[in-house]
Amino acid sequence: MKRYPLNAPGPFYVVDGACIICMMPEHCAPTRMGFHDVLDDAGKIHCFFKKQPSNPEETEQAIRAVNASCCDALRYDGNDPEVINQLPPRLCDQLPDGKQP
């Protein structure tokens, strides 16, 4: 999956072009999510992960944001089984034991 370019580096990300501006992820994790509300160079208005989690509470916020996305625009590309177990497999780029979703 191609990541939206404004995502902070790390395992949580928003797929480029997939945001439908529902604002639900931003509501669930306002300190993790950003919203580019002016047209970018590609003519898009888009959400993104402005900051990756750095503690368990922030990780829970990021998980809530991924689960809240109504169009599966948010994804997880990490390998932490505790995070993966809280997300639908279709939203994880990696699954335990190296399996692919």
N, C-alpha and C positions, 0 to 999 in steps of 0.2 A: 504494500500500500504506500502511496506517495503521501508524505506528511505535508501539511500546510506549513509554509516556510517560517511563520512567526512562532511556531511551537518551540518552547524551551527544550533544549536537548535532554533526553531521558526517555523512560519507558512509556509514559502516558503521552498520547498525541491525538490530534484531530486530523482526519483524512482530508487532503486537499480537495476542495470542491464539494465536500459532502455536507457541510453545514447548511441547514435550512432556516437558520435564524430563529429557532424556537425559544432561545434564551434559558431553557431549563437547566443545562449544565452550569451556566453562569450563576443561576440562582442557587444550585446545590453546593457549589464550590467557588464562591466569589474571590477567595484569595488564591486560588489555583488557576482560574479561567480568566482569559481576557477576551475582549470583543473588539475587532477591528471594524468600527462602524462607518468608515468612509471607504469608498471604492479603492481597492488596491490597483496595482498595475494591470492585473488581469480582469478588472471590472467586478471584483467579488467583495461582498461584505461577509465576514467570517469570524467564527470563534476559534480559540486556540488555547493551549496550555501555556500560560505566561510564566508559570513557575512549577517545577516538579516538587513533589512532596519530599520533606526532609525529616519527618517524624511520623509516628503512627496515626495521630489525629489528622494530619494533612493527607496521609495515604487514604484514610477513610473518606475524606472529602473527595479525593480524586476518584475513588471507586464509586461513590454516589453519583458523581458527574457522568462517568462512563455508563452506569446503569440507567441514568435518567435520559440519555440521548434517545430521542424517539426515532431517529433515522440511522442508528448505528454509526454515526460519524466519529465517535470517540473510541479509541482502542488502547490496548495494553500490549507492549512488546517486551515485557520483562519476564523473568523466570521465577519469581517469588511464588511458591505454591499457595501461600496464604492469600495473596491477591488473586491469583488465578481461580481459586476455589470460590471466590465471591463474585465472579463474572461469568457470563455465558461464554462457552467456548468460542462462539463465532466472533467475539470481540477481543480474543487473545491471539496474538501472532505466534506464541509458543505455548505449548502445553507440557505438563510434566513428562519426564522420560523422553524429551526431545520429539514428541509427537507433534504433528502440525494439525491445526484446526480443520 
